[in-house]
């Protein structure tokens, strides 16, 4: 399951998505810092496609 927290002028939104098969291809980081994704990368990630 992946959870995304977004904010706009009216408040916060929590989006969740679970894949029926497989797992999300999450990027690895050395220091577990925040990861920046482009809109295209996020779209592929949410579809369960390995975008790395």
NORFENVEN-V695181 format. One line per field, one symbol per residue. ss: DSSP state (A for helix, B for strand, O for the rest). psi: psi as a letter, one per 20 degrees, with the letter a starting at -180 (. if undefined). burial: + if it has 16 or more other ideal C-beta (glycine too) atoms within 10 Angstrom, else -. Layout:
ss->???
psi->???
burial->???
This chain:
ss->OBBBBBBBOOBBBBBBBOOOOOOOOOOOOOOOOOOOOOAAAAAAAAOOOOOO
psi->qqpppqqaiiaqpopqppqhqarqnpqqqgjkrqppqrhgggggghijpoi.
burial->----------------------------------------+--++--+----
